[in-house]
Amino acid sequence: MRTVLLGIFILLKGAICTSEYNFNDVIRHFAVGNGKVFVVTDSQLHQMRHDLEVEKIKVISNTTQQNSVNVLLPFEANRTLITCGTLDTGHCEILDINDITRTVYRENLLPVLALGNKSVAFLVDYPGVSNGTYMLLGRENNDEKKTISDSSVTWLNTLYTQEGDILSKTDYPSGAEVRIDIPHVEWVDGFQVSSQFQSYLFANINSKGKNKKVVFLKMDNKQKKSEMIKSLKVATLRCCDDQLRPKLVSSAFISSESSLLWMGIFSAELPHTENTVLAVYNITASRPVDPDPEEFTCRPACSTSPQNNEAFVDPLAVVFKHNSMTSVAAKSKGSWTVLYIATANGQLIKLVLDPIAVAGRKVLYRSDDDWMVFPRMYFDPVDHNYIYIALRNQIKRVAVTQCGMYDTLRDCIGSMDPFCGWCGVTKRCCLQKECKAPSWISIAKDSFQKELISFQVISLIPGEANLTVHLHLKATESLPLTCTFKAGSVDLCTSPVAHFPSCSCNFPENHLSSDRLKVTVIVNIIDQIFTDSLTLRSCPNITENTQSDAQCTACVSAGCSWNNSSMKCTWTPKSAPYVHIQDICKQSSSEKNNMPEILALWPNEVSFHGKNNAVIKGKNLELVERIRFQGFMDCSLKESPVLERSNDTLRFHIPSGNKETVRVCVVTAGGRCYSNATVTYISQPTCTELQPGVTWSSGERKIQLFGSKLEVVDSVSIDTFPNEIILKSYKKSFWFHTHKQREFRAAGQFAVSLRVANSTVACLGTLSYHPDPEFISFTTSKVVNDVLVIIQKKEDRLNLTEEELTVWGIQEEKPFECKIVEVKSSVVICKISGDKDGEIKVDSLRIGLVNVTETVLETRGAAYPFILVALIILILLGAVGEY
């Protein structure tokens, strides 16, 4: 089955375009070439265009043996695709890169991997008299039987013209096999830095008697394979200060002529919220040493170091923490580094570094379920604004930069995307290469969490003040800039000075003699106009009788400078840097005693759609105006208004979010956020089955829901019926009770959906209404001291259960419970327990249907006396008539 979807995903600030393709089987491997995408499943190899349109399919497994393809390597220069798998005890095939159904070369009995083991393979270009390319193959084998494959590093020829023929592992002229054996290894990644003719391999090692660790191997690319081995150097990567994380999951790198910046995802292999971290290393500055002979065996021998002579490399920074990252890719723009991080719960996150400090975060893609993203992602080599990711049986092409969604300069810069900027000629947000004019405006360095416009008030000379407005922008050339400063309808100054990216205005200090001066600033830059309203005050006079924390906030908000030592507000010194209120204003101890405090938040686990009518319990909550949510995957804050409040309770809605744990605090009128709690966003619920799928017309039948994450559901909706139904639960069991059929005026089938905050999730299956069960008659028989009752009912498709019926036998108005033994489509069997001292004779039955309806059945024998009396009366009436 083939499915291609072109969709728009509305996430955070905009729309992300995504193409996808769904396969019948799980994806095992994929690779991206300059003109094609190649995907391997259990049985097929697919050749696709970059837009994920399938061009060719090659069957790779036969009916008796599964072929696990472990190497999938586009060799663009040779116009071939190298594949290696486990079929026929190991083989490699070289295919036509434009037609994978055409085999160029095939060789069997190669030392490839057993099913389930991993490999790293990449092309290595070497300089020399005749430049060439090898395939460097890192293999692992955790099979104790040690079949044909060993854990080693080898170099294979890629061309017929190379000495030893194609796919040969031997060196020239010796003819000996060249390899590095490393026991207990798990290969993670590998690449070459072409500009430096060097190769790097990254692996997890668990040597006997030693702890797990992460190492990298560095080698010089040489024409003689033996010379590559002799250049081998090794270092251990350590991570991290807060906790040991000895396993590498995925990695990426950015190289230049002089440096190599490497990023790795490290795992502690523990189930907690910071299990994985993303750390950045300067590999260029590292000093790897010769390998330890106990861990590395080279053929021919390589240089070895004495034991305990181990090189360690520590990270420059840990830039991101998450419970389960699975993959990372990276690219750069000037001093900015942009990372793309995939997670085990199906998210793609964009992380902007400046240069290694986090400057912005955004979720580009979020799956509805928890499908894990593959450990490797690839940029589109033709259009780097797209990246390919794989999740189970899906491959997706996701836009990582989409500047066109921003209509104004303010929105363009506010995206915090270093690849997006405002073009002065076309007046639109675009990539720099798309702007033909020299004027291209982008985000400024060190502009994270700053407003587009900031201001400061400076006292230059006695009696004169200066208002300086700064635009946090960067431009490829100096741009025309004009500013107007208005105090009401009057110009604040007659001759403002403007020089990109700042404007200034000198005015008499006595203008600030009143409590507050309202100033409107109008900035015009290449026909983009910004208007900001500022409130100016005389800095030394901000001494109102409030807590020091409030004084500090008022001071910095007015463009003044706060001195934490003297606890006083002063004029801002000339050329002073812009500061955040939260960076300088500290909370006073007296204020802490009366601050709002969160004691409990319910629920603390919700779907990414959010949750309505959440509750906070705490102290001093009557002054809280809104609830703030700060995640780690989004630079912007989200706030929700308080719907109901008291001193100890707040009711509010939890907004939608990304699949992560976010910090929750409560905000007062002054803008400060107090206390801490957390909310964890998980995937949306699934509803896979309704049991049963039919109900009776009187309603109130219990319908059980099966699926996942049903605890985050608010209510159930049936078709277009306006009234929602409460979803009940007990010990992971979820159900609802149906409405009466007359409220629908139809029998169905009706669609059922789950209400999750302000979104709906459809259930598989439908709900139908049938008439109430109809009970016709009953018979009784004595079994020892008990009475067995057989109730005849009209055949139906309700599939009644024993729990839905209650039956009482009546003897001279005395009830006896009749316990249900069996329920069939046309018969109900129940039993009344008796005793040896008395005999039970049932005159009638009272049948209850879950307290909704009740049916009374009389015995046929009990009706005979009434019939006899009626006959006597008729005879007498007839006799009277004859007289």
ROKOL-542038 format. One record per residue (C-alpha): residue number from 1; z, x, y. Coordinates in steps of 0.5 Angstrom, whole numbers, plus 500, padded with zeros to 3 digits. Layout:
% residues N
{NUM,{Z,X,Y}}
...
This chain:
% residues 883
{1,{500,500,500}}
{2,{498,503,507}}
{3,{502,501,513}}
{4,{500,504,520}}
{5,{504,502,526}}
{6,{503,503,533}}
{7,{510,501,537}}
{8,{514,502,543}}
{9,{521,503,542}}
{10,{525,501,548}}
{11,{531,507,548}}
{12,{536,508,554}}
{13,{531,509,560}}
{14,{524,508,557}}
{15,{519,507,552}}
{16,{517,512,547}}
{17,{511,511,543}}
{18,{511,512,536}}
{19,{506,512,530}}
{20,{508,512,523}}
{21,{505,512,516}}
{22,{509,509,510}}
{23,{507,512,503}}
{24,{509,509,496}}
{25,{513,515,494}}
{26,{518,519,497}}
{27,{516,525,501}}
{28,{517,531,498}}
{29,{514,536,503}}
{30,{509,536,509}}
{31,{506,541,514}}
{32,{502,541,520}}
{33,{495,544,522}}
{34,{491,545,528}}
{35,{487,539,526}}
{36,{490,536,520}}
{37,{497,533,517}}
{38,{499,534,510}}
{39,{504,530,506}}
{40,{506,531,499}}
{41,{509,526,495}}
{42,{511,526,487}}
{43,{504,525,485}}
{44,{499,525,491}}
{45,{497,530,496}}
{46,{495,527,503}}
{47,{490,529,508}}
{48,{491,526,515}}
{49,{489,526,522}}
{50,{494,528,527}}
{51,{494,520,529}}
{52,{496,519,521}}
{53,{490,516,519}}
{54,{489,518,512}}
{55,{482,522,510}}
{56,{483,525,503}}
{57,{488,524,497}}
{58,{489,529,491}}
{59,{493,527,485}}
{60,{497,533,484}}
{61,{501,530,477}}
{62,{499,528,471}}
{63,{502,523,466}}
{64,{506,528,462}}
{65,{508,533,467}}
{66,{511,532,474}}
{67,{508,537,479}}
{68,{514,539,485}}
{69,{510,542,490}}
{70,{514,547,494}}
{71,{509,551,498}}
{72,{505,547,503}}
{73,{502,552,508}}
{74,{496,551,512}}
{75,{492,558,513}}
{76,{488,556,519}}
{77,{484,563,520}}
{78,{481,562,513}}
{79,{480,555,513}}
{80,{484,554,507}}
{81,{491,550,505}}
{82,{495,554,500}}
{83,{499,550,495}}
{84,{504,552,490}}
{85,{508,548,485}}
{86,{511,547,478}}
{87,{505,544,474}}
{88,{503,548,468}}
{89,{509,553,468}}
{90,{507,555,475}}
{91,{501,555,479}}
{92,{498,556,486}}
{93,{492,553,489}}
{94,{488,554,495}}
{95,{484,548,498}}
{96,{479,547,503}}
{97,{483,545,509}}
{98,{478,540,511}}
{99,{477,537,504}}
{100,{483,538,500}}
{101,{480,535,494}}
{102,{476,541,493}}
{103,{479,547,490}}
{104,{477,554,493}}
{105,{481,558,488}}
{106,{487,556,482}}
{107,{491,561,479}}
{108,{497,559,473}}
{109,{503,562,471}}
{110,{505,564,477}}
{111,{513,565,479}}
{112,{514,559,483}}
{113,{520,555,483}}
{114,{523,550,478}}
{115,{523,543,479}}
{116,{529,542,485}}
{117,{529,549,487}}
{118,{527,551,494}}
{119,{523,556,497}}
{120,{521,559,504}}
{121,{513,561,505}}
{122,{510,563,511}}
{123,{504,567,513}}
{124,{505,575,515}}
{125,{500,578,520}}
{126,{500,586,519}}
{127,{496,591,524}}
{128,{492,597,521}}
{129,{486,599,520}}
{130,{484,593,518}}
{131,{488,587,520}}
{132,{490,582,515}}
{133,{495,577,512}}
{134,{500,576,507}}
{135,{504,570,504}}
{136,{511,572,504}}
{137,{515,567,499}}
{138,{522,567,499}}
{139,{524,563,492}}
{140,{531,561,489}}
{141,{533,560,482}}
{142,{539,557,480}}
{143,{538,556,473}}
{144,{542,560,469}}
{145,{537,560,463}}
{146,{532,564,468}}
{147,{526,562,466}}
{148,{519,565,469}}
{149,{522,564,476}}
{150,{527,569,479}}
{151,{531,569,486}}
{152,{527,574,490}}
{153,{522,575,496}}
{154,{515,577,495}}
{155,{509,578,498}}
{156,{502,575,496}}
{157,{495,577,498}}
{158,{491,571,501}}
{159,{484,574,501}}
{160,{479,576,495}}
{161,{478,582,500}}
{162,{485,585,500}}
{163,{487,590,495}}
{164,{489,587,488}}
{165,{485,581,489}}
{166,{487,574,492}}
{167,{495,572,490}}
{168,{496,579,488}}
{169,{504,581,488}}
{170,{502,588,487}}
{171,{502,594,492}}
{172,{496,599,494}}
{173,{495,604,491}}
{174,{501,604,486}}
{175,{499,597,483}}
{176,{507,596,482}}
{177,{510,589,484}}
{178,{514,589,490}}
{179,{520,585,491}}
{180,{527,584,494}}
{181,{532,580,489}}
{182,{538,576,492}}
{183,{542,573,487}}
{184,{546,566,489}}
{185,{541,565,495}}
{186,{539,558,498}}
{187,{533,559,503}}
{188,{533,555,509}}
{189,{528,558,514}}
{190,{523,564,515}}
{191,{518,566,521}}
{192,{514,571,524}}
{193,{514,574,531}}
{194,{507,575,532}}
{195,{508,579,538}}
{196,{512,584,535}}
{197,{509,584,528}}
{198,{516,582,525}}
{199,{518,577,520}}
{200,{525,574,519}}
{201,{528,570,513}}
{202,{535,566,514}}
{203,{539,564,508}}
{204,{545,562,505}}
{205,{548,567,500}}
{206,{554,566,495}}
{207,{555,573,492}}
{208,{560,573,486}}
{209,{567,575,489}}
{210,{565,573,496}}
{211,{565,567,500}}
{212,{559,564,502}}
{213,{556,566,508}}
{214,{549,566,513}}
{215,{545,572,513}}
{216,{538,574,516}}
{217,{533,579,514}}
{218,{529,583,519}}
{219,{523,586,517}}
{220,{517,590,520}}
{221,{510,587,518}}
{222,{506,593,515}}
{223,{499,593,511}}
{224,{503,597,505}}
{225,{508,592,502}}
{226,{513,597,500}}
{227,{513,600,507}}
{228,{516,592,509}}
{229,{521,593,504}}
{230,{523,600,507}}
{231,{524,597,514}}
{232,{529,591,511}}
{233,{535,590,515}}
{234,{540,585,514}}
{235,{546,581,519}}
{236,{551,576,518}}
{237,{551,570,522}}
{238,{558,568,524}}
{239,{560,560,526}}
{240,{564,558,530}}
{241,{571,559,533}}
{242,{574,552,532}}
{243,{572,552,525}}
{244,{568,556,519}}
{245,{562,553,518}}
{246,{559,558,512}}
{247,{552,554,511}}
{248,{546,554,515}}
{249,{542,547,515}}
{250,{536,548,519}}
{251,{533,553,525}}
{252,{528,554,530}}
{253,{527,560,535}}
{254,{523,561,542}}
{255,{520,568,543}}
{256,{518,572,549}}
{257,{515,579,549}}
{258,{522,582,550}}
{259,{527,577,547}}
{260,{528,572,541}}
{261,{533,566,542}}
{262,{534,563,535}}
{263,{538,556,534}}
{264,{541,554,528}}
{265,{545,548,525}}
{266,{551,550,521}}
{267,{555,546,517}}
{268,{563,546,515}}
{269,{561,541,509}}
{270,{567,537,511}}
{271,{566,529,512}}
{272,{568,529,520}}
{273,{565,528,526}}
{274,{564,535,528}}
{275,{562,537,521}}
{276,{555,540,524}}
{277,{554,544,530}}
{278,{548,547,534}}
{279,{549,554,536}}
{280,{545,559,540}}
{281,{544,566,538}}
{282,{540,572,541}}
{283,{537,575,535}}
{284,{534,581,540}}
{285,{541,584,542}}
{286,{543,584,534}}
{287,{544,590,531}}
{288,{542,589,523}}
{289,{544,594,518}}
{290,{541,597,511}}
{291,{542,592,506}}
{292,{548,592,501}}
{293,{546,594,494}}
{294,{551,589,491}}
{295,{547,583,494}}
{296,{540,586,495}}
{297,{536,590,490}}
{298,{529,592,492}}
{299,{523,594,488}}
{300,{521,600,490}}
{301,{528,602,493}}
{302,{530,600,500}}
{303,{535,604,505}}
{304,{542,601,503}}
{305,{548,602,507}}
{306,{555,603,504}}
{307,{560,597,503}}
{308,{564,594,508}}
{309,{558,597,513}}
{310,{556,590,515}}
{311,{553,587,521}}
{312,{556,581,525}}
{313,{552,576,530}}
{314,{556,571,534}}
{315,{553,566,538}}
{316,{552,566,545}}
{317,{554,558,545}}
{318,{555,552,541}}
{319,{551,547,545}}
{320,{552,541,541}}
{321,{557,538,535}}
{322,{555,532,531}}
{323,{557,529,524}}
{324,{551,531,520}}
{325,{545,534,524}}
{326,{539,536,519}}
{327,{534,539,523}}
{328,{532,542,530}}
{329,{526,544,533}}
{330,{525,548,540}}
{331,{521,549,546}}
{332,{522,552,553}}
{333,{519,551,560}}
{334,{521,556,565}}
{335,{529,558,564}}
{336,{530,551,561}}
{337,{530,550,553}}
{338,{529,544,550}}
{339,{531,542,543}}
{340,{530,537,539}}
{341,{535,535,534}}
{342,{534,530,528}}
{343,{540,527,524}}
{344,{542,524,517}}
{345,{543,517,520}}
{346,{536,517,522}}
{347,{536,519,530}}
{348,{532,524,534}}
{349,{535,527,540}}
{350,{533,531,546}}
{351,{537,536,548}}
{352,{536,540,555}}
{353,{539,547,556}}
{354,{540,551,563}}
{355,{539,556,560}}
{356,{544,555,554}}
{357,{549,550,558}}
{358,{547,543,556}}
{359,{544,539,562}}
{360,{541,533,559}}
{361,{541,529,553}}
{362,{537,523,550}}
{363,{535,519,544}}
{364,{528,519,543}}
{365,{528,515,536}}
{366,{533,511,532}}
{367,{532,508,526}}
{368,{535,501,524}}
{369,{537,504,517}}
{370,{541,511,515}}
{371,{535,514,513}}
{372,{536,522,513}}
{373,{531,526,517}}
{374,{527,532,514}}
{375,{530,539,515}}
{376,{524,541,518}}
{377,{520,538,524}}
{378,{513,540,527}}
{379,{510,540,534}}
{380,{503,537,534}}
{381,{499,544,535}}
{382,{494,541,539}}
{383,{499,536,544}}
{384,{506,539,544}}
{385,{508,533,547}}
{386,{509,530,540}}
{387,{513,532,534}}
{388,{512,530,527}}
{389,{518,528,523}}
{390,{519,525,516}}
{391,{524,520,513}}
{392,{524,518,506}}
{393,{517,515,505}}
{394,{515,515,512}}
{395,{512,520,517}}
{396,{512,519,524}}
{397,{509,522,530}}
{398,{514,521,536}}
{399,{512,522,543}}
{400,{518,527,546}}
{401,{515,527,553}}
{402,{512,521,556}}
{403,{512,522,564}}
{404,{508,516,565}}
{405,{514,511,564}}
{406,{517,513,571}}
{407,{514,510,577}}
{408,{518,514,583}}
{409,{520,521,584}}
{410,{527,519,584}}
{411,{526,516,577}}
{412,{522,522,575}}
{413,{527,527,577}}
{414,{532,523,574}}
{415,{529,523,567}}
{416,{532,530,567}}
{417,{526,532,563}}
{418,{524,539,565}}
{419,{517,538,563}}
{420,{516,532,568}}
{421,{515,533,575}}
{422,{512,529,581}}
{423,{505,531,583}}
{424,{504,531,591}}
{425,{496,529,590}}
{426,{496,523,585}}
{427,{503,521,587}}
{428,{505,520,580}}
{429,{510,523,575}}
{430,{506,528,570}}
{431,{506,534,566}}
{432,{505,540,571}}
{433,{498,542,567}}
{434,{496,535,569}}
{435,{497,536,577}}
{436,{491,539,580}}
{437,{494,540,586}}
{438,{499,546,588}}
{439,{505,541,590}}
{440,{509,539,583}}
{441,{516,537,584}}
{442,{521,538,578}}
{443,{528,538,577}}
{444,{532,544,580}}
{445,{536,549,576}}
{446,{543,547,575}}
{447,{542,540,577}}
{448,{545,537,571}}
{449,{550,531,573}}
{450,{548,531,581}}
{451,{546,526,585}}
{452,{539,527,588}}
{453,{542,527,595}}
{454,{548,531,596}}
{455,{551,532,603}}
{456,{557,536,607}}
{457,{560,536,613}}
{458,{561,542,617}}
{459,{565,544,623}}
{460,{560,549,627}}
{461,{564,550,633}}
{462,{569,546,637}}
{463,{567,539,638}}
{464,{561,540,634}}
{465,{560,537,627}}
{466,{554,539,622}}
{467,{551,534,617}}
{468,{547,537,612}}
{469,{543,533,606}}
{470,{541,537,600}}
{471,{535,535,595}}
{472,{537,537,588}}
{473,{529,539,587}}
{474,{525,544,586}}
{475,{517,545,588}}
{476,{512,550,586}}
{477,{510,550,594}}
{478,{514,549,600}}
{479,{513,541,602}}
{480,{513,537,608}}
{481,{520,534,609}}
{482,{522,529,615}}
{483,{529,526,615}}
{484,{532,521,620}}
{485,{540,520,621}}
{486,{542,513,624}}
{487,{549,511,626}}
{488,{548,504,626}}
{489,{541,503,630}}
{490,{542,509,634}}
{491,{540,516,632}}
{492,{546,521,630}}
{493,{542,527,633}}
{494,{536,528,637}}
{495,{533,534,633}}
{496,{534,534,626}}
{497,{532,540,622}}
{498,{528,540,616}}
{499,{526,545,611}}
{500,{525,543,604}}
{501,{530,542,600}}
{502,{535,541,606}}
{503,{536,537,612}}
{504,{541,538,618}}
{505,{544,534,624}}
{506,{548,537,629}}
{507,{552,531,633}}
{508,{559,531,637}}
{509,{565,531,633}}
{510,{568,525,637}}
{511,{563,521,633}}
{512,{568,521,628}}
{513,{574,519,632}}
{514,{574,512,629}}
{515,{576,511,622}}
{516,{570,512,618}}
{517,{562,513,621}}
{518,{557,509,617}}
{519,{551,514,617}}
{520,{544,512,614}}
{521,{539,518,612}}
{522,{532,517,611}}
{523,{528,522,607}}
{524,{521,523,607}}
{525,{517,528,602}}
{526,{510,527,601}}
{527,{510,520,602}}
{528,{516,518,598}}
{529,{522,515,602}}
{530,{529,516,600}}
{531,{535,512,603}}
{532,{542,514,602}}
{533,{548,511,606}}
{534,{554,516,607}}
{535,{561,515,610}}
{536,{563,520,614}}
{537,{570,522,616}}
{538,{574,527,620}}
{539,{576,532,615}}
{540,{583,534,617}}
{541,{585,527,619}}
{542,{584,524,612}}
{543,{591,524,611}}
{544,{593,517,609}}
{545,{599,515,605}}
{546,{597,515,598}}
{547,{597,519,592}}
{548,{594,526,593}}
{549,{589,525,587}}
{550,{586,519,592}}
{551,{587,524,598}}
{552,{582,529,594}}
{553,{577,523,592}}
{554,{577,521,599}}
{555,{576,528,602}}
{556,{570,530,597}}
{557,{567,523,598}}
{558,{566,524,605}}
{559,{563,531,604}}
{560,{569,535,606}}
{561,{573,541,602}}
{562,{579,540,599}}
{563,{584,545,598}}
{564,{589,544,592}}
{565,{594,549,594}}
{566,{595,546,601}}
{567,{594,539,598}}
{568,{590,538,605}}
{569,{583,536,607}}
{570,{579,541,611}}
{571,{572,542,614}}
{572,{567,544,609}}
{573,{565,552,610}}
{574,{558,554,611}}
{575,{554,555,605}}
{576,{559,552,600}}
{577,{557,550,594}}
{578,{556,542,592}}
{579,{562,540,588}}
{580,{564,534,583}}
{581,{570,530,585}}
{582,{572,531,578}}
{583,{572,538,578}}
{584,{576,539,584}}
{585,{581,533,584}}
{586,{587,533,579}}
{587,{591,528,577}}
{588,{598,528,581}}
{589,{604,527,576}}
{590,{607,521,579}}
{591,{601,517,578}}
{592,{601,519,571}}
{593,{607,514,570}}
{594,{603,508,573}}
{595,{596,509,570}}
{596,{593,505,565}}
{597,{593,507,558}}
{598,{589,504,552}}
{599,{594,503,546}}
{600,{588,500,541}}
{601,{581,498,541}}
{602,{578,493,537}}
{603,{573,493,534}}
{604,{572,501,534}}
{605,{566,501,529}}
{606,{560,497,531}}
{607,{552,497,530}}
{608,{548,500,535}}
{609,{547,493,538}}
{610,{554,493,541}}
{611,{559,488,540}}
{612,{561,482,544}}
{613,{568,480,546}}
{614,{572,486,544}}
{615,{579,487,546}}
{616,{583,493,549}}
{617,{591,493,548}}
{618,{595,497,552}}
{619,{599,498,558}}
{620,{598,497,566}}
{621,{591,494,565}}
{622,{591,489,570}}
{623,{588,494,575}}
{624,{582,495,571}}
{625,{575,493,573}}
{626,{571,496,568}}
{627,{570,499,561}}
{628,{566,506,561}}
{629,{563,509,555}}
{630,{561,516,555}}
{631,{556,519,549}}
{632,{554,526,547}}
{633,{547,524,546}}
{634,{546,521,553}}
{635,{547,524,560}}
{636,{548,517,563}}
{637,{554,513,563}}
{638,{555,506,561}}
{639,{560,501,564}}
{640,{562,494,562}}
{641,{565,489,566}}
{642,{572,486,564}}
{643,{571,479,563}}
{644,{579,477,562}}
{645,{585,481,564}}
{646,{592,481,563}}
{647,{597,487,564}}
{648,{597,489,556}}
{649,{590,486,554}}
{650,{583,486,556}}
{651,{577,483,554}}
{652,{570,485,555}}
{653,{563,487,551}}
{654,{561,493,548}}
{655,{554,495,550}}
{656,{549,498,546}}
{657,{549,505,544}}
{658,{546,511,540}}
{659,{549,512,533}}
{660,{555,517,535}}
{661,{562,516,537}}
{662,{563,515,544}}
{663,{569,516,549}}
{664,{572,510,552}}
{665,{576,510,558}}
{666,{578,504,563}}
{667,{576,505,570}}
{668,{580,502,576}}
{669,{577,500,583}}
{670,{578,508,586}}
{671,{573,510,580}}
{672,{577,514,576}}
{673,{577,513,569}}
{674,{584,513,565}}
{675,{586,514,558}}
{676,{582,515,552}}
{677,{579,511,546}}
{678,{573,512,541}}
{679,{568,507,539}}
{680,{563,509,533}}
{681,{556,506,533}}
{682,{553,505,526}}
{683,{546,502,524}}
{684,{545,495,524}}
{685,{547,491,518}}
{686,{542,489,513}}
{687,{542,482,509}}
{688,{538,483,502}}
{689,{541,476,499}}
{690,{544,469,500}}
{691,{547,467,494}}
{692,{546,461,493}}
{693,{540,460,497}}
{694,{541,452,496}}
{695,{546,447,499}}
{696,{548,440,499}}
{697,{546,435,504}}
{698,{554,434,506}}
{699,{554,441,508}}
{700,{561,446,508}}
{701,{558,450,502}}
{702,{560,457,501}}
{703,{554,462,502}}
{704,{555,469,500}}
{705,{551,474,504}}
{706,{550,481,500}}
{707,{547,487,504}}
{708,{550,493,508}}
{709,{555,494,514}}
{710,{556,486,515}}
{711,{563,488,518}}
{712,{559,489,525}}
{713,{556,482,525}}
{714,{558,477,530}}
{715,{556,470,527}}
{716,{550,467,523}}
{717,{544,463,525}}
{718,{540,458,521}}
{719,{533,457,523}}
{720,{533,454,531}}
{721,{540,451,530}}
{722,{543,452,537}}
{723,{550,452,534}}
{724,{552,459,531}}
{725,{556,459,524}}
{726,{562,464,524}}
{727,{562,469,518}}
{728,{568,470,514}}
{729,{570,476,510}}
{730,{575,478,505}}
{731,{576,485,502}}
{732,{568,487,503}}
{733,{566,480,501}}
{734,{562,476,507}}
{735,{560,469,507}}
{736,{559,462,511}}
{737,{560,455,510}}
{738,{553,451,512}}
{739,{552,445,517}}
{740,{551,438,514}}
{741,{543,437,513}}
{742,{543,431,518}}
{743,{544,436,524}}
{744,{537,439,522}}
{745,{533,433,520}}
{746,{530,437,515}}
{747,{531,440,508}}
{748,{528,447,509}}
{749,{527,452,507}}
{750,{530,455,513}}
{751,{530,462,516}}
{752,{537,465,516}}
{753,{539,471,521}}
{754,{545,475,523}}
{755,{547,475,530}}
{756,{550,482,532}}
{757,{552,482,540}}
{758,{545,480,543}}
{759,{541,481,538}}
{760,{539,478,531}}
{761,{537,481,524}}
{762,{533,477,519}}
{763,{536,476,512}}
{764,{531,476,506}}
{765,{531,469,503}}
{766,{532,462,506}}
{767,{536,457,505}}
{768,{534,450,503}}
{769,{538,443,503}}
{770,{538,438,497}}
{771,{542,432,496}}
{772,{549,432,494}}
{773,{550,432,487}}
{774,{550,425,483}}
{775,{555,424,478}}
{776,{553,418,473}}
{777,{559,417,467}}
{778,{564,421,463}}
{779,{566,420,456}}
{780,{573,423,453}}
{781,{575,426,446}}
{782,{581,428,444}}
{783,{582,436,441}}
{784,{589,436,438}}
{785,{594,435,444}}
{786,{588,436,450}}
{787,{583,431,452}}
{788,{576,434,453}}
{789,{572,430,458}}
{790,{564,431,459}}
{791,{561,428,465}}
{792,{554,426,466}}
{793,{551,428,472}}
{794,{544,427,475}}
{795,{540,434,474}}
{796,{539,438,480}}
{797,{538,445,483}}
{798,{544,446,486}}
{799,{547,451,481}}
{800,{554,448,482}}
{801,{560,453,480}}
{802,{566,452,477}}
{803,{570,454,484}}
{804,{566,448,488}}
{805,{569,442,483}}
{806,{575,439,482}}
{807,{576,434,477}}
{808,{583,429,476}}
{809,{583,424,470}}
{810,{587,418,472}}
{811,{591,414,467}}
{812,{595,408,470}}
{813,{594,411,477}}
{814,{598,418,475}}
{815,{593,424,476}}
{816,{592,429,471}}
{817,{588,436,473}}
{818,{582,437,469}}
{819,{580,444,469}}
{820,{573,446,469}}
{821,{570,449,463}}
{822,{563,449,464}}
{823,{558,447,469}}
{824,{550,446,467}}
{825,{545,442,471}}
{826,{546,435,468}}
{827,{553,436,465}}
{828,{560,438,467}}
{829,{565,439,462}}
{830,{573,440,463}}
{831,{579,439,459}}
{832,{586,436,461}}
{833,{592,440,458}}
{834,{596,435,454}}
{835,{603,436,450}}
{836,{605,433,443}}
{837,{610,428,446}}
{838,{605,424,449}}
{839,{598,421,449}}
{840,{593,421,455}}
{841,{588,416,456}}
{842,{583,417,462}}
{843,{582,410,465}}
{844,{578,414,471}}
{845,{576,420,474}}
{846,{576,423,481}}
{847,{571,428,482}}
{848,{572,433,489}}
{849,{566,437,492}}
{850,{570,443,496}}
{851,{574,437,500}}
{852,{567,435,503}}
{853,{566,429,498}}
{854,{569,425,493}}
{855,{566,421,487}}
{856,{570,416,483}}
{857,{568,414,476}}
{858,{571,409,471}}
{859,{571,408,464}}
{860,{566,403,461}}
{861,{572,400,457}}
{862,{576,399,463}}
{863,{570,395,466}}
{864,{570,390,460}}
{865,{576,385,462}}
{866,{573,384,468}}
{867,{566,382,465}}
{868,{570,377,460}}
{869,{574,374,466}}
{870,{567,373,470}}
{871,{564,370,464}}
{872,{570,365,463}}
{873,{569,363,470}}
{874,{562,362,470}}
{875,{563,357,463}}
{876,{568,353,467}}
{877,{564,352,473}}
{878,{558,350,468}}
{879,{563,345,465}}
{880,{565,342,471}}
{881,{558,341,473}}
{882,{557,336,467}}
{883,{562,331,469}}
